[in-house]
Amino acid sequence: MALVDPPPAPGPAQLAVSPLQGLLLAVLFVVEVLGLVAVAWWSVSLGGLLGIAVAIATVAVMGALWGRFAAPKATRRLEGVPLAAFMLAWFAVGGVCLAALGHPWWGVGLVAGFAATKGLLRLTGYRHSASAASAPATVERQRPDIGQ
């Protein structure tokens, strides 16, 4: 008798993503990074060591907020309207930073790019599943009966 764990049963964590959905998710990731870049760029424009310190702090705070409330694997991920409002506000911060740097249309493009990508993902039928984002449940191993 071999002590091999059986393969995990297919579940929500193993749902297939179409190539188009995969592309849109990659675009969404790039837009998220651009939001962080916009905040860092504005912060550094303050100049000197203060600008660098503010850039580090703002990117850390923005990243922590996203990781806590919006990331697919967040333990306290918001859902529905609160999640949509949080994401729009998060990207609006990046858009305002770009506008403050003299690039208001880039800011509009950042927010519009996020909204368009999320909308296209929804049109393709993509739905984030809370159970897909959580770690798989632990599987108890059968231990051999030793001495019996």
C-alpha positions, 0 to 999 in steps of 0.5 A, a space after each residue: 500500500 503506497 502512502 500517496 495523497 490522492 489528487 485534489 478534487 476539482 473545485 473553484 480554485 481550479 476553474 479555467 480562465 479563457 485566454 481573453 480573460 487571462 489577457 484582461 487580468 494581465 492588463 488589469 495587473 498592469 493598470 494596478 501597477 501604473 496606479 502605484 507608479 502614479 502615486 510614487 511619481 507625484 510623491 517624488 516630485 515633492 523633491 529631495 529626501 522628503 519626496 523619496 520618503 513620501 513615495 515609499 510611504 504612499 506606495 506602501 500604504 496604497 499597496 497595503 490597502 489593496 492587499 487588505 481589501 481588494 486583492 483576490 486572496 485578501 482575507 477581508 476582501 470587500 465584495 459588491 458595491 463596497 469593493 467597486 467603490 474602494 477600487 474606483 477611489 484607489 484608482 482615482 487617487 492615482 488619477 489625481 496624482 497624475 493630474 497634479 503632475 500636469 497630466 490630467 488626461 493620463 489620470 482620466 485614462 488610468 481610471 477609465 482603463 481600470 473601469 473598462 478592463 473590469 467591465 470587459 472581464 464581467 462581459 466575458 463571464 469572469 467572476 471572482 470567487 471568494 473560495 477560489 481565492 482562499 487557500 485550499 482546505 487541508 487534507 488529512 492524511 491517513 496514517 498507517 496503523 503501526 503495531 497492529 
